[in-house]
Amino acid sequence: ILSGRLAKARPINPRQRGFIRAAGCSENLKLLQLFIQNAKREHREMGVVFVDIAKAFDTVSHQHTLMGLKQKGVN
């Protein structure tokens, strides 16, 4: 329900995988595998960064979140 409301108010980036119905991890892992294979085939260096934002939403107040959603027209 929430992702549907958010999608109406603000377009979702096609790379978004969290909190929506999507192939998720398996698709992202396959994409990473393709990038690595391509870099190896072309003898190019490649850097990979994994960012873990666990508990990221615990650091934002509910009031601030609700205010932002209201500004974007999310009911």
Contacts in CASP RR format, 6 or more apart in sequence:
PFRMAT RR
TARGET T0000
AUTHOR 0000-0000-0000
METHOD contacts of the structure
MODEL  1
ILSGRLAKARPINPRQRGFIRAAGCSENLKLLQLFIQNAKREHREMGVVF
VDIAKAFDTVSHQHTLMGLKQKGVN
2 19 0 8 1.000
3 12 0 8 1.000
3 19 0 8 1.000
3 20 0 8 1.000
3 21 0 8 1.000
5 74 0 8 1.000
5 75 0 8 1.000
6 12 0 8 1.000
6 69 0 8 1.000
6 74 0 8 1.000
8 74 0 8 1.000
9 69 0 8 1.000
9 72 0 8 1.000
9 73 0 8 1.000
9 74 0 8 1.000
10 72 0 8 1.000
10 74 0 8 1.000
12 20 0 8 1.000
16 22 0 8 1.000
17 23 0 8 1.000
17 24 0 8 1.000
17 25 0 8 1.000
17 27 0 8 1.000
17 28 0 8 1.000
18 24 0 8 1.000
32 48 0 8 1.000
35 46 0 8 1.000
36 46 0 8 1.000
36 48 0 8 1.000
38 44 0 8 1.000
39 45 0 8 1.000
39 46 0 8 1.000
57 65 0 8 1.000
END
